[in-house]
Amino acid sequence: MSKGKSTPVLFSIITLFPKMFKGPFADSILKRAQEDELVTIDLYNLRDFAEGKHNITDDEPYGGGVGMVMKPEPMFKAVETIKK
């Protein structure tokens, strides 16, 4: 195995709660991996890709019923943006 500089592994995490991830990534073995440039972790807030005044990312299920479902548009927009 060569001892040259390798390309870091990139993790792109799309979440409604990006602040929840910052602690574990800043205090664990992942912190050392980032410092050693072995991994890169990018956090994306799904609400940043939602539309409307309140950046809503969920909707009622088609046909009614209980619960909520995620809107596909914000997720598709996020993935397309990250891929660029």
N, C-alpha and C positions, 0 to 999 in steps of 0.2 A: 504494500500500500504506500502511495506516495505521501510525503510529508508536506507537500505544497499547500497553498491556501485553497480551500474548497469553497464552492458557492454555498451560501447559507440556505437552509430550508426555509421556505416562506409559508407562513400560516396567515390566512386572511379570515378573520372571524367576523361574521355579521350577526349582530345581536341587538335586542332591545335594551340590554343592560350592560353597556361597555365598561362602566365603572366597576362592576362586579368582578371583572377579570383582571383589572389592574393590580390589585393586591397580590394574588397568587403569582402573577407573572413577574412581579417586582421583588419577591422575597424568597423564591424557591430555586431549585436547580435550573429552572427556565431563565432565571435572572443571569446565572453564570453562563448559560448557553448563549444568551443574547450578548453579554459582555465579550465573550470569546468569538462572537460573530459566526456562531454555528447555526443559529436560527434567527429569523426575523418574524416578529408577530405584529400584524396590523389589525387593529380593532375598528370596526365600522358600525355606526349606529344606524339600524334599519330605518328609523324615523327620518333620517336625513334624505332618504330616497322616496319617502312618501309625499303625497300631494295634499293640498288643502291647508286650511288655517291651523289645524291641530295635528297634522302629520300622522293621521290614523293609519295603522297597518293591519287592522283586523276588521272583519265584517261578520254579519250574521250568516249562518249556513243557508245555502240554497234550499228552498223548500221549507224553511222554518226549522223549528226544533231548538233544543237548548244548546248553549255553548257558543263559541266564536271560532272562526277560521281565519287564517292569515290570508291577506290579499296577495295574489301572486305578483302584481305589478311592482311593488317596492322591491321585492326580492330579485326579480329579473333585472330591474334597473341597477340595483346594487352590484350584481354579478357582472353585468356588462361594463359598468364603470370600473370595477376592480380589474377586469381582464385587460382593459386599455392601459 
